């Protein structure tokens, strides 16, 4: 019975890390484009 909850938590952690990395990439990309668009 403990296998499925552990697997769900593990996959949730992995998805959460992917989500956080995507947010960081988007923030970095927006900062980069702001630097480019500045005169």
Secondary structure, DSSP 8 states (H G I E B T S, - for coil): -HHHHHHHHHHHHHHHHHHHHHHHHHHHHHHHHHHHH--
